Amino acid sequence: MKLEFPKNFLWGAATSAHQVEGGNHNDWSEWEKATGNEESGRACDHYNRFREDFDIAKQLGQNTHRFSIEWSRIEPEEGRFDEKEIAHYQEAINVLRERGIEPFVTLWHWTLPIWVAKQGGWENKKTIDDFARYCDKIVRSLSADEAGLKSVAYWITLNEPEIYTMNSYLRGKWPPASPTSQGGPQKKSFFKFLKVYRNLANAHKKAYTVIHSTWVSDTQVGIAKNNSYFEGWLAPILNWGWNNWFLNRISQHQDFIGLNYYFHNRIKGFKLNQNNNKQVSDIGWEIYPEGIYHVLKDLKKYNKPIYITENGVADAKDIHREKFIKEHLRWVHKAISKGVDVRGYFYWSLLDNFEWDKGFWPRFGLVEMDYKTMERRVRPSAYEYAKIVKENGFEI
């Protein structure tokens, strides 16, 4: 039996600027130095090797690619936009277009310019206006190429606002946590978490309005939202708080929903994460494909197109990845058969990359990185994914 996906389904992989580009100077690179965390450094040198990487994506048959623009490159000082860097990203978009690959562009994937961080980052409401100005500049600059042809149809304003705010303001393990105070207790605050979360929702809404004020009429704007599948008596409350609150708040300001799915959370009594963990990734995350079906079914109520903007596994030996992809896609297909409007799937990630506070050791890539030589080696699972892409489905 073959599971076939809808006609014109988008198949691709995702990356983010700080994790692959190399040579970034932002609040994260400063935090890495200050904390002694492994430094992102030249990462995958994707900034210079994007043509090679997009050739690999093309070789694997992918027809879409999600990447992010590094705000700190575009606006290194407040109000000063670097046209050379804007031209760089236009070139990357053109290279994708030349290869028949649809770009999905993320405008903010967690890193901030130094000047934004110094003014308080997302705790400061001024950052909402600064972000809107940056979005306006980018979208007006990159919405069309020199021939006037549309370059970017899909914009993702924010990546996983809930993960960012949780790790930065509830756990105090990410910037802006201060290294001099063992995780920055002065930043660990539930009230700051709520404030930043609300500010990010308002930032998305303002960016959405700004993007739609450009001349490109059929532009699609959404976010990439990390939703978990909760089980247990607390599930309805957690589902509302973690999965739905942000989406409810921006419901009139989104053309599609980007779903990042990684986590299942079984609750027993008052204890979270009481999972069976029959199979886990290299970093200990439970592999639970069925969860994506339940999360997608929950998203159906928003009546928006859904793109799975991230779904991947840390698997250095490439033992689980093929099955991981197929099992998740099997449950995605079931959701589609139940009327959920899923239009695309992005595996995380195209390349092994810098996994934030964990450094380089987790290996999520379809393509294995040799960080010493910068050699790229396509993993066997990537070729299996390529078969799925080519057939727009697979046999079960």
C-alpha positions, 0 to 999 in steps of 0.5 A: 500500500502506498501513502500518497501525499497531496499534489504540489506538496512541499518537501524540504529541510530547514536551517537557521542562520546562527546554527549554520552560517558561521561568523555571526556577531550577536547576543548569542555569540557574546553569550557563548564567549562569556559562559565558556559554552562551545562557540558557534564560530564558523559553524558549517560555513554555510554563509560562504557555501550556500550554493553547495548546500542548495545543490545538495538539497536539489540533488535530494529532490527537495522543492522547498527550503526553510532558512533564516535571515540574521538580523544582526547582519542586516542591522548591526547598528540601530537604523543602519542597514547593511545593503551588502548583507541584504544582497547576500540573502537576495543571492541565496534566494535567487540560487534557490529559485534557480534550482526550483526550490521554494524559499521559506524565510524566517525573520527571527530565529532567536538571535538579537543584534547587540544593540537590541540586547543592550536595550533589554531585548524582547523585555523592551516594547521598543524592540517590537517597533525595531523588529517591525522596521527590520521586517519592513526593510527585508520584505521590501528588499527581498520580495522581488528580484531584479527582473521584478519576479516574486522571490519570497512568497512565505515569511515566518516572523518568529521561531518557537517563541515559547521555547525561547521564552522558557529557556531564557526567562523560566530556566535562565539557561539561554541569553540574556542569562548572565554568566556571572550569576550561574544562569542569571537569576535576575532574568529568571522570572515568570513575570518576565516570561509572560511579558516577553511572550506577550511582546513576541505575540505583539511583534508578530502581529505588527510584523504581519501587518507591515509585511502585508502592507508591501506591494506583494499581494499574495504573500503568506505570513505565519510563525513556526510554533513548537507544539507538544502532545500532552497526555494525562489529566493536566493535558487540557490545561497544558495544551491551552497554555503551551500549544494554543495561547500564542496561536489564539492571540495571533489568530487574526494575523496568520495565513498559515501555521508552521508546526515544529514537532519534537515532543510528547509529554505524558503526565502522571499525577503532578509529574511531567515527562513520565514517558515510556522512552522506548526509543530515544534520540542521541540527546534523550528525546523520546521518539514518539511519531504518533504525537504529530497526528494528535497535534495536527488534529488539534491545529485543525480548529484554526482552519489554516494551512499547516506546514511542518516547519521542523521535525527531526532527530539527533542520530549520529549513527543514522540508525533511526532517521529513515524510520523516524521520517517515515513513521512521522509521515505516516501519522501526518498522512493520517491527519491529512486523511482526517481533513487536516490541511497539511501542505508541506514537510521540512525535516530538521535539519539539512546539515548537522549544525550548532545546537545552541547550548549543546554545541556541535555534538548532536547530529540532526542533519540529513547531511553529515558535517566534518567540522574540521574539513567542512566536507559534507557527506550525504547520509543514507537516510537522506537518500531514503527521504529523497525517494519519498520526495520523488514519489510524493509518498512511500510504500508501507 
